[in-house]
Amino acid sequence: MDHTARTIETYDRIAAAYHLIATPEHRTWLENSMRDFFQRLPGPAVLVAGCGEGRDSRYLSGLGARVTSFDLSAAMLALARAADPRGVYWQADLRDLSPIRGTFDGVWACACLYHLTKLEFHSCLAALRARLNPRGVLFLNLKLGTGEHVIDIPRAGYPGGDAVRENLTGSRFYAFYRREELTAYFRGYVVEKEQRDLLAEGDGAMEFVLRRDDSAYPAIPSAL
């Protein structure tokens, strides 16, 4: 079983309890980030990558975004579709965006890109850039540290008490980054904003708002 299959197996198993992971403080942090992201967009079309149970998709839709969402976890998508029957939810892999059609003014990629290997992450950033309209915006967050590992998430890593933690364990793949190594990955984008996620665990995490930049990068044909 490869690293992605192991990760998705875990997400399928914990899908029903996953919404309990976020404390109210962290949810407020994310909603502030989503409002900032939406205000930067050149238009309303948003792609939510790794949408999970669809909570961010629904929030962005409430802000006025025209949202298309995708995830690889069938269990997560079932929850998202049940909560948002009119929403557009696709099953797709971050490593292969071919099922997703069209281009977007923004891509919201929260809590998903760090499940790719660093080589896959580099390819995914280029693929997401190809789906952005001119001056389109990409939000992503990454975990700080070094290396790439499959980790058995400890129960102590989650809020909500022992009853919640018991339902959120499992093996997942993570890549960790040093800030200085990211410049090479961000080629073709301008970093408009970066901030440390002070509520993240371990060595922490960074959030980035990137804007598609064609000035120093060859034009990529728009996806059909």
N, CA, C and O of each residue as an XYZ file, in Angstrom:
896
protein
N       0.851     -1.192      0.000
C       0.000      0.000      0.000
C       0.888      1.245      0.000
O       1.759      1.380      0.860
N       0.676      2.162     -0.961
C       1.523      3.347     -1.020
C       1.085      4.379      0.015
O       0.087      4.196      0.712
N       1.852      5.470      0.103
C       1.620      6.450      1.165
C       0.250      7.113      1.044
O      -0.387      7.407      2.056
N      -0.204      7.347     -0.177
C      -1.514      7.981     -0.353
C      -2.636      7.028      0.032
O      -3.595      7.434      0.688
N      -2.525      5.775     -0.365
C      -3.561      4.795     -0.017
C      -3.686      4.647      1.495
O      -4.797      4.546      2.015
N      -2.560      4.634      2.205
C      -2.607      4.528      3.666
C      -3.283      5.750      4.272
O      -4.085      5.631      5.199
N      -2.956      6.915      3.747
C      -3.541      8.150      4.270
C      -5.044      8.180      4.032
O      -5.810      8.512      4.937
N      -5.467      7.838      2.824
C      -6.899      7.861      2.505
C      -7.644      6.790      3.282
O      -8.789      7.009      3.679
N      -7.030      5.646      3.509
C      -7.660      4.614      4.329
C      -7.973      5.163      5.722
O      -9.042      4.903      6.275
N      -7.033      5.923      6.278
C      -7.271      6.530      7.590
C      -8.400      7.545      7.527
O      -9.286      7.540      8.381
N      -8.378      8.416      6.523
C      -9.434      9.429      6.426
C     -10.809      8.797      6.201
O     -11.808      9.282      6.731
N     -10.863      7.735      5.429
C     -12.149      7.046      5.255
C     -12.666      6.515      6.594
O     -13.863      6.565      6.874
N     -11.751      6.013      7.407
C     -12.161      5.404      8.671
C     -12.589      6.442      9.704
O     -13.508      6.192     10.483
N     -11.935      7.603      9.720
C     -12.221      8.606     10.757
C     -13.157      9.708     10.272
O     -13.391     10.680     10.991
N     -13.695      9.569      9.064
C     -14.458     10.666      8.452
C     -15.580     11.177      9.347
O     -15.759     12.387      9.485
N     -16.326     10.278      9.948
C     -17.503     10.692     10.722
C     -17.140     11.532     11.932
O     -17.947     12.345     12.382
N     -15.926     11.348     12.473
C     -15.504     12.097     13.664
C     -14.574     13.254     13.335
O     -14.207     14.018     14.228
N     -14.187     13.397     12.075
C     -13.123     14.349     11.743
C     -13.508     15.793     12.050
O     -12.641     16.608     12.368
N     -14.789     16.119     11.959
C     -15.200     17.501     12.207
C     -14.912     17.932     13.643
O     -14.916     19.126     13.941
N     -14.665     16.979     14.530
C     -14.397     17.301     15.931
C     -12.959     17.734     16.172
O     -12.607     18.131     17.283
N     -12.124     17.659     15.136
C     -10.712     17.947     15.330
C     -10.446     19.405     15.681
O      -9.544     19.699     16.466
N     -11.218     20.315     15.110
C     -10.905     21.738     15.234
C     -11.533     22.332     16.491
O     -12.729     22.175     16.735
N     -10.717     23.009     17.276
C     -11.248     23.783     18.390
C     -11.967     25.007     17.837
O     -11.722     25.387     16.692
N     -12.843     25.634     18.612
C     -13.463     26.887     18.151
C     -12.431     27.941     17.785
O     -12.632     28.711     16.845
N     -11.320     27.980     18.527
C     -10.280     28.969     18.228
C      -9.650     28.710     16.865
O      -9.389     29.645     16.107
N      -9.411     27.450     16.558
C      -8.803     27.143     15.266
C      -9.790     27.358     14.132
O      -9.398     27.781     13.044
N     -11.052     27.076     14.366
C     -12.050     27.324     13.324
C     -12.162     28.815     13.042
O     -12.289     29.213     11.884
N     -12.117     29.640     14.071
C     -12.132     31.095     13.876
C     -10.923     31.537     13.072
O     -11.035     32.395     12.196
N      -9.760     30.952     13.368
C      -8.538     31.263     12.617
C      -8.742     30.943     11.135
O      -8.421     31.761     10.272
N      -9.269     29.768     10.844
C      -9.469     29.365      9.452
C     -10.483     30.257      8.744
O     -10.286     30.617      7.584
N     -11.550     30.611      9.422
C     -12.560     31.461      8.793
C     -12.003     32.850      8.500
O     -12.351     33.448      7.482
N     -11.157     33.366      9.362
C     -10.485     34.635      9.068
C      -9.605     34.499      7.831
O      -9.564     35.398      6.992
N      -8.900     33.373      7.719
C      -8.050     33.141      6.551
C      -8.885     33.013      5.281
O      -8.475     33.494      4.225
N     -10.049     32.374      5.367
C     -10.912     32.239      4.193
C     -11.470     33.587      3.742
O     -11.568     33.847      2.542
N     -11.831     34.434      4.681
C     -12.326     35.762      4.298
C     -11.228     36.572      3.624
O     -11.473     37.247      2.624
N     -10.021     36.506      4.170
C      -8.895     37.214      3.558
C      -8.628     36.685      2.154
O      -8.418     37.464      1.224
N      -8.635     35.366      1.999
C      -8.433     34.727      0.696
C      -9.487     35.189     -0.303
O      -9.151     35.583     -1.420
N     -10.756     35.145      0.088
C     -11.836     35.481     -0.842
C     -11.764     36.938     -1.282
O     -12.077     37.253     -2.431
N     -11.362     37.820     -0.392
C     -11.273     39.238     -0.734
C     -10.176     39.525     -1.754
O     -10.204     40.567     -2.408
N      -9.222     38.630     -1.900
C      -8.110     38.826     -2.829
C      -8.415     38.321     -4.242
O      -7.652     38.598     -5.167
N      -9.498     37.598     -4.421
C      -9.743     36.921     -5.693
C     -10.171     37.890     -6.784
O     -10.856     38.875     -6.508
N      -9.767     37.613     -8.037
C     -10.233     38.432     -9.155
C     -11.643     38.082     -9.620
O     -12.206     38.789    -10.455
N     -12.216     37.017     -9.101
C     -13.564     36.581     -9.460
C     -14.043     35.550     -8.459
O     -13.312     35.222     -7.524
N     -15.255     35.026     -8.628
C     -15.855     34.172     -7.599
C     -15.591     32.677     -7.721
O     -15.963     31.923     -6.822
N     -14.960     32.219     -8.808
C     -14.807     30.778     -9.028
C     -13.678     30.222     -8.163
O     -12.526     30.633     -8.298
N     -14.015     29.288     -7.276
C     -13.050     28.741     -6.321
C     -13.033     27.219     -6.414
O     -14.079     26.573     -6.459
N     -11.833     26.666     -6.441
C     -11.626     25.225     -6.350
C     -11.127     24.911     -4.946
O     -10.109     25.449     -4.510
N     -11.837     24.047     -4.243
C     -11.410     23.610     -2.911
C     -10.772     22.237     -3.056
O     -11.447     21.254     -3.363
N      -9.465     22.181     -2.831
C      -8.710     20.939     -2.965
C      -8.669     20.222     -1.623
O      -8.492     20.854     -0.581
N      -8.832     18.908     -1.648
C      -8.838     18.165     -0.397
C      -9.924     18.653      0.536
O      -9.656     18.983      1.691
N     -11.149     18.700      0.038
C     -12.252     19.373      0.738
C     -12.729     18.644      1.978
O     -13.422     19.235      2.806
N     -12.372     17.356      2.132
C     -12.838     16.622      3.295
C     -14.350     16.580      3.368
O     -15.024     16.336      2.367
N     -14.882     16.821      4.560
C     -16.332     16.759      4.754
C     -17.045     18.011      4.277
O     -18.258     18.128      4.455
N     -16.323     18.955      3.672
C     -16.946     20.074      2.980
C     -17.194     21.318      3.802
O     -17.873     22.234      3.337
N     -16.665     21.380      5.011
C     -16.953     22.528      5.866
C     -16.408     23.828      5.275
O     -17.101     24.845      5.273
N     -15.171     23.801      4.773
C     -14.612     25.005      4.156
C     -15.352     25.359      2.872
O     -15.562     26.537      2.581
N     -15.747     24.353      2.109
C     -16.497     24.601      0.872
C     -17.793     25.341      1.166
O     -18.151     26.290      0.468
N     -18.488     24.901      2.199
C     -19.752     25.550      2.557
C     -19.522     26.975      3.057
O     -20.313     27.873      2.765
N     -18.457     27.179      3.798
C     -18.187     28.527      4.310
C     -17.857     29.477      3.158
O     -18.367     30.597      3.115
N     -17.015     29.042      2.232
C     -16.667     29.881      1.085
C     -17.885     30.163      0.220
O     -18.045     31.275     -0.283
N     -18.737     29.177      0.043
C     -19.976     29.400     -0.699
C     -20.818     30.468     -0.021
O     -21.425     31.301     -0.694
N     -20.861     30.452      1.296
C     -21.603     31.461      2.033
C     -21.043     32.859      1.879
O     -21.765     33.844      2.030
N     -19.745     32.949      1.576
C     -19.135     34.253      1.321
C     -19.458     34.787     -0.072
O     -19.232     35.962     -0.361
N     -19.990     33.916     -0.936
C     -20.317     34.321     -2.298
C     -19.499     33.644     -3.368
O     -19.632     33.967     -4.548
N     -18.642     32.698     -2.973
C     -17.831     31.983     -3.954
C     -18.680     30.982     -4.732
O     -19.663     30.447     -4.219
N     -18.282     30.742     -5.972
C     -18.870     29.687     -6.802
C     -17.912     28.498     -6.712
O     -16.875     28.478     -7.375
N     -18.261     27.522     -5.898
C     -17.309     26.533     -5.409
C     -17.422     25.203     -6.149
O     -18.515     24.673     -6.350
N     -16.269     24.680     -6.544
C     -16.111     23.295     -6.970
C     -15.128     22.651     -6.003
O     -14.088     23.235     -5.697
N     -15.445     21.459     -5.521
C     -14.613     20.824     -4.500
C     -14.233     19.409     -4.923
O     -14.942     18.759     -5.692
N     -13.095     18.949     -4.402
C     -12.727     17.557     -4.650
C     -11.941     16.986     -3.479
O     -11.310     17.711     -2.710
N     -11.999     15.682     -3.372
C     -11.249     14.941     -2.358
C     -11.082     13.522     -2.877
O     -11.805     13.094     -3.777
N     -10.131     12.795     -2.310
C      -9.926     11.407     -2.716
C     -10.653     10.429     -1.796
O     -10.866      9.273     -2.161
N     -11.030     10.885     -0.618
C     -11.702     10.015      0.348
C     -13.189      9.902      0.030
O     -13.914     10.896      0.068
N     -13.637      8.703     -0.279
C     -15.054      8.490     -0.593
C     -15.936      8.766      0.620
O     -17.035      9.303      0.480
N     -15.461      8.404      1.807
C     -16.263      8.628      3.011
C     -16.412     10.113      3.305
O     -17.491     10.564      3.688
N     -15.345     10.873      3.132
C     -15.424     12.318      3.335
C     -16.381     12.947      2.325
O     -17.186     13.807      2.683
N     -16.295     12.522      1.070
C     -17.173     13.076      0.039
C     -18.636     12.750      0.312
O     -19.512     13.572      0.044
N     -18.905     11.581      0.831
C     -20.291     11.231      1.158
C     -20.854     12.189      2.201
O     -22.008     12.608      2.101
N     -20.051     12.537      3.198
C     -20.487     13.498      4.213
C     -20.686     14.879      3.604
O     -21.662     15.562      3.912
N     -19.753     15.293      2.733
C     -19.851     16.612      2.106
C     -21.112     16.724      1.261
O     -21.819     17.730      1.325
N     -21.393     15.703      0.475
C     -22.577     15.736     -0.398
C     -23.869     15.688      0.408
O     -24.860     16.312      0.029
N     -23.864     14.953      1.515
C     -25.061     14.887      2.353
C     -25.357     16.238      2.995
O     -26.518     16.627      3.125
N     -24.311     16.949      3.394
C     -24.494     18.245      4.039
C     -24.773     19.363      3.044
O     -25.300     20.411      3.415
N     -24.419     19.139      1.780
C     -24.518     20.199      0.767
C     -24.968     19.573     -0.553
O     -24.171     19.476     -1.486
N     -26.230     19.149     -0.648
C     -26.687     18.407     -1.832
C     -26.543     19.174     -3.141
O     -26.426     18.561     -4.202
N     -26.548     20.485     -3.085
C     -26.422     21.277     -4.306
C     -24.974     21.599     -4.656
O     -24.700     22.173     -5.710
N     -24.065     21.238     -3.790
C     -22.662     21.526     -4.047
C     -22.083     20.627     -5.129
O     -22.641     19.579     -5.451
N     -20.956     21.055     -5.683
C     -20.250     20.299     -6.723
C     -19.039     19.637     -6.076
O     -18.084     20.315     -5.698
N     -19.079     18.323     -5.950
C     -18.022     17.558     -5.286
C     -17.563     16.429     -6.201
O     -18.363     15.614     -6.662
N     -16.259     16.401     -6.451
C     -15.666     15.390     -7.314
C     -14.711     14.527     -6.499
O     -14.103     14.991     -5.534
N     -14.588     13.268     -6.899
C     -13.530     12.434     -6.336
C     -12.328     12.534     -7.255
O     -12.393     12.146     -8.422
N     -11.240     13.053     -6.729
C     -10.039     13.253     -7.537
C      -8.823     13.260     -6.623
O      -8.922     13.479     -5.415
N      -7.675     13.011     -7.241
C      -6.395     12.888     -6.554
C      -5.588     14.154     -6.804
O      -5.551     14.647     -7.931
N      -4.946     14.684     -5.778
C      -4.074     15.847     -5.952
C      -2.967     15.585     -6.964
O      -2.416     16.524     -7.538
N      -2.643     14.334     -7.182
C      -1.580     13.989     -8.128
C      -2.076     13.885     -9.566
O      -1.279     13.721    -10.490
N      -3.386     13.979     -9.757
C      -3.974     13.894    -11.100
C      -5.264     14.700    -11.117
O      -6.310     14.213    -10.689
N      -5.192     15.925    -11.608
C      -6.339     16.823    -11.603
C      -7.179     16.719    -12.869
O      -8.057     17.552    -13.091
N      -6.927     15.714    -13.703
C      -7.633     15.634    -14.983
C      -9.154     15.520    -14.849
O      -9.857     15.971    -15.753
N      -9.706     14.941    -13.766
C     -11.176     14.925    -13.675
C     -11.791     16.305    -13.454
O     -12.990     16.482    -13.669
N     -10.998     17.277    -13.031
C     -11.510     18.613    -12.732
C     -11.423     19.460    -13.986
O     -10.345     19.622    -14.558
N     -12.544     19.997    -14.411
C     -12.585     20.782    -15.635
C     -12.665     22.269    -15.318
O     -13.191     22.671    -14.280
N     -12.134     23.076    -16.231
C     -12.262     24.516    -16.109
C     -11.115     25.166    -15.361
O     -10.183     24.499    -14.914
N     -11.203     26.479    -15.234
C     -10.214     27.263    -14.505
C     -10.915     28.052    -13.411
O     -12.140     28.172    -13.391
N     -10.102     28.590    -12.494
C     -10.650     29.156    -11.276
C      -9.916     30.441    -10.905
O      -8.759     30.649    -11.269
N     -10.623     31.289    -10.175
C     -10.019     32.523     -9.676
C      -9.218     32.284     -8.409
O      -8.348     33.082     -8.062
N      -9.502     31.207     -7.726
C      -8.765     30.873     -6.523
C      -8.806     29.387     -6.250
O      -9.760     28.699     -6.614
N      -7.758     28.898     -5.602
C      -7.710     27.515     -5.128
C      -7.449     27.556     -3.627
O      -6.464     28.137     -3.172
N      -8.330     26.940     -2.876
C      -8.181     26.818     -1.425
C      -7.696     25.403     -1.139
O      -8.436     24.438     -1.331
N      -6.446     25.279     -0.680
C      -5.834     23.963     -0.445
C      -5.356     23.904      0.997
O      -4.162     24.006      1.281
N      -6.301     23.740      1.889
C      -6.014     23.741      3.323
C      -5.881     22.311      3.832
O      -6.737     21.465      3.571
N      -4.797     22.051      4.563
C      -4.613     20.765      5.251
C      -4.624     19.578      4.301
O      -5.164     18.522      4.629
N      -4.032     19.748      3.127
C      -3.993     18.615      2.195
C      -2.651     18.464      1.487
O      -2.200     17.335      1.289
N      -2.000     19.548      1.101
C      -0.800     19.426      0.272
C       0.371     18.811      1.027
O       1.294     18.288      0.403
N       0.353     18.863      2.346
C       1.444     18.234      3.098
C       1.319     16.716      3.143
O       2.183     16.048      3.712
N       0.267     16.161      2.557
C       0.167     14.704      2.429
C       0.832     14.192      1.147
O       0.841     12.986      0.898
N       1.383     15.088      0.342
C       2.122     14.714     -0.863
C       3.607     14.619     -0.553
O       4.104     15.305      0.340
N       4.319     13.763     -1.293
C       5.774     13.826     -1.227
C       6.224     15.172     -1.777
O       5.451     15.868     -2.437
N       7.456     15.534     -1.509
C       7.933     16.834     -1.984
C       7.982     16.883     -3.510
O       7.728     17.931     -4.104
N       8.301     15.770     -4.141
C       8.273     15.730     -5.602
C       6.844     15.898     -6.106
O       6.608     16.634     -7.064
N       5.901     15.229     -5.478
C       4.489     15.369     -5.858
C       3.986     16.784     -5.598
O       3.211     17.325     -6.387
N       4.423     17.381     -4.498
C       4.033     18.748     -4.164
C       4.479     19.717     -5.255
O       3.717     20.597     -5.657
N       5.702     19.556     -5.731
C       6.213     20.419     -6.800
C       5.344     20.300     -8.048
O       4.985     21.311     -8.651
N       5.005     19.081     -8.436
C       4.161     18.874     -9.617
C       2.755     19.414     -9.402
O       2.153     19.974    -10.318
N       2.232     19.246     -8.190
C       0.873     19.703     -7.897
C       0.776     21.218     -7.963
O      -0.215     21.749     -8.463
N       1.789     21.924     -7.466
C       1.753     23.386     -7.539
C       1.690     23.861     -8.985
O       0.978     24.815     -9.297
N       2.433     23.195     -9.868
C       2.379     23.561    -11.283
C       1.003     23.251    -11.869
O       0.471     24.035    -12.655
N       0.428     22.111    -11.491
C      -0.895     21.744    -12.001
C      -1.974     22.692    -11.495
O      -2.876     23.060    -12.247
N      -1.892     23.089    -10.236
C      -2.868     24.037     -9.697
C      -2.714     25.402    -10.350
O      -3.705     26.085    -10.608
N      -1.492     25.797    -10.613
C      -1.255     27.075    -11.293
C      -1.909     27.084    -12.668
O      -2.452     28.101    -13.100
N      -1.854     25.946    -13.352
C      -2.475     25.843    -14.673
C      -3.989     25.981    -14.599
O      -4.628     26.325    -15.594
N      -4.568     25.716    -13.434
C      -6.018     25.845    -13.261
C      -6.434     27.228    -12.788
O      -7.625     27.523    -12.689
N      -5.459     28.074    -12.495
C      -5.771     29.429    -12.050
C      -5.901     30.374    -13.232
O      -5.093     30.339    -14.160
N      -6.921     31.214    -13.191
C      -7.022     32.306    -14.146
C      -5.901     33.308    -13.895
O      -5.304     33.295    -12.818
N      -5.598     34.184    -14.867
C      -4.593     35.219    -14.630
C      -4.883     35.977    -13.338
O      -6.018     36.378    -13.077
N      -3.843     36.164    -12.541
C      -3.926     36.841    -11.241
C      -4.705     36.025    -10.220
O      -5.104     36.551     -9.181
N      -4.924     34.753    -10.503
C      -5.610     33.895     -9.546
C      -4.776     33.653     -8.301
O      -3.562     33.856     -8.304
N      -5.440     33.215     -7.233
C      -4.828     33.115     -5.907
C      -4.901     31.675     -5.398
O      -5.919     30.997     -5.539
N      -3.799     31.230     -4.805
C      -3.724     29.915     -4.169
C      -3.444     30.086     -2.685
O      -2.479     30.748     -2.304
N      -4.283     29.493     -1.850
C      -4.007     29.401     -0.409
C      -3.549     27.989     -0.102
O      -4.142     27.022     -0.579
N      -2.495     27.867      0.694
C      -2.068     26.560      1.168
C      -1.435     26.693      2.540
O      -0.988     27.772      2.930
N      -1.402     25.597      3.259
C      -0.643     25.561      4.502
C       0.226     24.317      4.515
O      -0.116     23.287      3.934
N       1.359     24.438      5.193
C       2.354     23.374      5.232
C       2.865     23.217      6.653
O       2.876     24.171      7.431
N       3.285     22.009      6.980
C       3.844     21.746      8.297
C       5.343     22.033      8.295
O       6.048     21.711      7.339
N       5.811     22.635      9.364
C       7.218     22.983      9.497
C       7.997     21.820     10.096
O       7.500     21.083     10.946
N       9.232     21.679      9.627
C      10.087     20.610     10.112
C      10.954     20.092      8.988
O      11.231     20.815      8.031
N      11.383     18.856      9.093
C      12.223     18.249      8.064
C      11.758     16.826      7.798
O      11.225     16.148      8.676
N      11.974     16.395      6.566
C      11.732     15.006      6.222
C      10.329     14.720      5.723
O       9.479     15.606      5.636
N      10.115     13.456      5.398
C       8.835     12.933      4.919
C       8.598     11.612      5.645
O       9.455     10.728      5.623
N       7.438     11.474      6.287
C       7.221     10.307      7.132
C       5.760      9.869      7.106
O       4.856     10.692      6.963
N       5.542      8.571      7.247
C       4.228      8.062      7.624
C       4.180      8.071      9.144
O       5.035      7.483      9.807
N       3.175      8.743      9.685
C       3.094      8.950     11.129
C       1.804      8.337     11.652
O       0.734      8.516     11.070
N       1.920      7.622     12.743
C       0.743      7.174     13.481
C       0.372      8.289     14.437
O       1.043      8.509     15.445
N      -0.709      8.994     14.109
C      -1.077     10.182     14.864
C      -1.432      9.796     16.298
O      -2.303      8.951     16.507
N      -0.773     10.399     17.288
C      -1.095     10.077     18.684
C      -2.403     10.715     19.116
O      -2.785     11.782     18.634
N      -3.072     10.051     20.021
C      -4.327     10.608     20.527
C      -4.114     11.971     21.160
O      -5.000     12.824     21.097
N      -2.959     12.192     21.768
C      -2.715     13.465     22.443
C      -2.650     14.630     21.471
O      -2.672     15.789     21.887
N      -2.571     14.334     20.181
C      -2.452     15.399     19.196
C      -3.748     16.078     18.840
O      -3.746     16.980     18.002
N      -4.863     15.686     19.442
C      -6.147     16.243     19.056
C      -6.875     16.850     20.246
O      -6.749     16.366     21.370
N      -7.634     17.907     19.997
C      -8.478     18.459     21.051
C      -9.740     17.614     21.220
O      -9.996     16.693     20.444
N     -10.511     17.941     22.233
C     -11.830     17.336     22.352
C     -11.954     16.212     23.347
O     -13.035     15.643     23.500
N     -10.858     15.871     24.042
C     -10.965     14.837     25.053
C     -10.712     13.443     24.514
O     -10.646     13.234     23.303
N     -10.572     12.496     25.421
C     -10.201     11.135     25.044
C     -11.213     10.470     24.119
O     -10.831      9.703     23.235
N     -12.492     10.751     24.310
C     -13.516     10.115     23.477
C     -13.363     10.514     22.019
O     -13.573      9.694     21.125
N     -12.999     11.767     21.770
C     -12.771     12.241     20.410
C     -11.466     11.687     19.870
O     -11.418     11.189     18.745
N     -10.417     11.770     20.658
C      -9.098     11.329     20.197
C      -9.089      9.858     19.802
O      -8.407      9.463     18.856
N      -9.840      9.067     20.522
C      -9.880      7.630     20.241
C     -10.358      7.349     18.822
O      -9.974      6.343     18.227
N     -11.186      8.224     18.281
C     -11.752      8.025     16.943
C     -10.953      8.697     15.835
O     -11.361      8.657     14.674
N      -9.822      9.316     16.170
C      -9.080     10.081     15.175
C      -7.650      9.584     14.995
O      -6.813     10.301     14.446
N      -7.363      8.385     15.443
C      -6.025      7.839     15.284
C      -5.884      7.175     13.919
O      -6.873      6.845     13.265
N      -4.625      6.985     13.501
C      -4.382      6.308     12.239
C      -3.124      6.795     11.565
O      -2.576      7.834     11.933
N      -2.661      6.045     10.575
C      -1.428      6.360      9.856
C      -1.705      7.327      8.718
O      -2.627      7.136      7.925
N      -0.878      8.377      8.655
C      -0.962      9.329      7.558
C       0.440      9.767      7.154
O       1.347      9.847      7.983
N       0.599     10.045      5.878
C       1.882     10.528      5.367
C       1.932     12.048      5.472
O       0.963     12.738      5.157
N       3.082     12.560      5.921
C       3.291     14.007      5.992
C       4.667     14.356      5.443
O       5.640     13.636      5.669
N       4.736     15.465      4.723
C       6.005     16.089      4.360
C       6.152     17.362      5.185
O       5.188     18.100      5.390
N       7.369     17.605      5.651
C       7.665     18.769      6.485
C       8.673     19.655      5.760
O       9.556     19.163      5.057
N       8.531     20.960      5.941
C       9.315     21.920      5.167
C       9.994     22.938      6.073
O       9.471     23.314      7.122
N      11.167     23.370      5.641
C      11.800     24.567      6.194
C      11.394     25.745      5.318
O      11.282     25.600      4.100
N      11.178     26.883      5.908
C      10.726     28.036      5.123
C      11.680     28.341      3.981
O      11.237     28.683      2.885
N      12.979     28.225      4.218
C      13.947     28.627      3.199
C      13.935     27.715      1.974
O      14.386     28.129      0.906
N      13.441     26.506      2.096
C      13.431     25.611      0.937
C      12.237     25.844      0.021
O      12.202     25.317     -1.091
N      11.256     26.626      0.471
C      10.015     26.750     -0.288
C      10.116     27.692     -1.478
O       9.294     27.616     -2.390
N      11.097     28.571     -1.489
C      11.213     29.533     -2.586
C      11.259     28.831     -3.939
O      10.621     29.277     -4.893
N      12.001     27.747     -4.024
C      12.106     27.029     -5.298
C      10.769     26.414     -5.705
O      10.456     26.348     -6.894
N       9.988     25.969     -4.742
C       8.685     25.369     -5.053
C       7.684     26.411     -5.550
O       6.779     26.092     -6.321
N       7.851     27.649     -5.107
C       6.867     28.688     -5.403
C       7.147     29.421     -6.713
O       6.569     30.479     -6.962
N       8.010     28.881     -7.537
C       8.272     29.497     -8.839
C       6.975     29.571     -9.638
O       6.215     28.605     -9.708
N       6.734     30.745    -10.243
C       5.496     30.942    -10.976
C       4.406     31.587    -10.147
O       3.302     31.831    -10.633
N       4.725     31.864     -8.888
C       3.802     32.545     -7.987
C       4.521     33.705     -7.305
O       5.746     33.710     -7.179
N       3.742     34.677     -6.873
C       4.220     35.723     -5.974
C       3.624     35.452     -4.600
O       2.421     35.224     -4.472
N       4.463     35.476     -3.579
C       3.968     35.298     -2.216
C       3.384     36.626     -1.746
O       4.114     37.595     -1.537
N       2.076     36.664     -1.584
C       1.417     37.886     -1.125
C       1.321     37.955      0.391
O       1.321     39.040      0.972
N       1.239     36.800      1.024
C       1.086     36.790      2.478
C       1.598     35.471      3.015
O       1.400     34.424      2.398
N       2.244     35.517      4.143
C       2.593     34.303      4.863
C       2.501     34.582      6.353
O       2.843     35.668      6.822
N       2.037     33.591      7.077
C       1.949     33.751      8.518
C       2.068     32.403      9.199
O       1.667     31.371      8.662
N       2.621     32.440     10.376
C       2.733     31.234     11.188
C       1.377     30.927     11.799
O       0.720     31.812     12.348
N       0.964     29.683     11.705
C      -0.255     29.229     12.366
C       0.104     28.941     13.816
O       0.685     27.902     14.127
N      -0.244     29.858     14.688
C       0.161     29.757     16.082
C      -0.605     28.682     16.838
O      -0.240     28.335     17.961
N      -1.662     28.152     16.233
C      -2.461     27.125     16.891
C      -2.070     25.718     16.460
O      -2.593     24.737     16.988
N      -1.151     25.616     15.503
C      -0.743     24.298     15.012
C       0.123     23.588     16.045
O       0.744     24.217     16.902
N       0.148     22.263     15.941
C       0.884     21.450     16.904
C       2.310     21.216     16.437
O       2.679     21.578     15.319
N       3.117     20.600     17.314
C       4.468     20.223     16.966
C       5.332     21.436     16.658
O       5.327     22.424     17.392
N       6.084     21.344     15.547
C       6.934     22.459     15.134
C       6.138     23.586     14.516
O       6.695     24.639     14.203
N       4.841     23.384     14.333
C       3.996     24.444     13.810
C       3.728     24.300     12.329
O       4.112     23.314     11.701
N       3.064     25.300     11.786
C       2.696     25.306     10.375
C       2.742     26.735      9.866
O       2.694     27.694     10.636
N       2.835     26.851      8.550
C       2.813     28.154      7.890
C       1.669     28.176      6.899
O       1.391     27.182      6.229
N       1.006     29.322      6.811
C      -0.002     29.569      5.784
C       0.586     30.513      4.746
O       1.326     31.441      5.074
N       0.242     30.257      3.482
C       0.715     31.099      2.388
C      -0.447     31.479      1.482
O      -1.325     30.664      1.196
N      -0.436     32.721      1.041
C      -1.319     33.180     -0.024
C      -0.419     33.522     -1.199
O       0.396     34.442     -1.123
N      -0.572     32.774     -2.293
C       0.249     32.941     -3.490
C      -0.624     33.428     -4.633
O      -1.771     33.005     -4.778
N      -0.073     34.319     -5.438
C      -0.792     34.779     -6.624
C      -0.057     34.312     -7.870
O       1.168     34.402     -7.955
N      -0.813     33.816     -8.825
C      -0.214     33.392    -10.091
C       0.520     34.563    -10.714
O      -0.017     35.666    -10.823
N       1.763     34.308    -11.124
C       2.621     35.341    -11.699
C       3.141     34.848    -13.040
O       3.853     33.845    -13.103
N       2.791     35.542    -14.106
C       3.253     35.162    -15.437
C       4.464     35.968    -15.898
O       4.974     35.737    -16.994
N       4.928     36.904    -15.085
C       5.972     37.813    -15.546
C       7.317     37.126    -15.708
O       8.119     37.516    -16.557
N       7.570     36.103    -14.893
C       8.874     35.448    -14.957
C       8.722     33.947    -15.151
O       9.577     33.165    -14.735
N       7.626     33.558    -15.787
C       7.330     32.134    -15.929
C       6.610     31.943    -17.250
O       5.701     32.715    -17.556
N       6.975     30.953    -18.043
C       6.290     30.760    -19.328
C       4.799     30.540    -19.136
O       4.372     29.888    -18.183
N       4.022     31.085    -20.041
C       2.567     30.920    -19.962
C       2.197     29.448    -20.092
O       2.787     28.719    -20.890
N       1.227     29.023    -19.311
C       0.712     27.656    -19.366
C      -0.675     27.703    -19.983
O      -1.512     28.479    -19.523
N      -0.948     26.912    -20.998
C      -2.297     26.931    -21.578
C      -3.347     26.628    -20.527
O      -3.147     25.768    -19.669
N      -4.454     27.328    -20.594
C      -5.537     27.094    -19.645
C      -6.121     25.704    -19.851
O      -6.200     25.207    -20.974
N      -6.531     25.085    -18.743
C      -7.196     23.783    -18.829
C      -8.562     23.947    -19.472
O      -9.212     24.980    -19.310
N      -8.992     22.939    -20.193
C     -10.290     22.994    -20.865
C     -11.401     22.666    -19.889
O     -12.573     22.661    -20.267
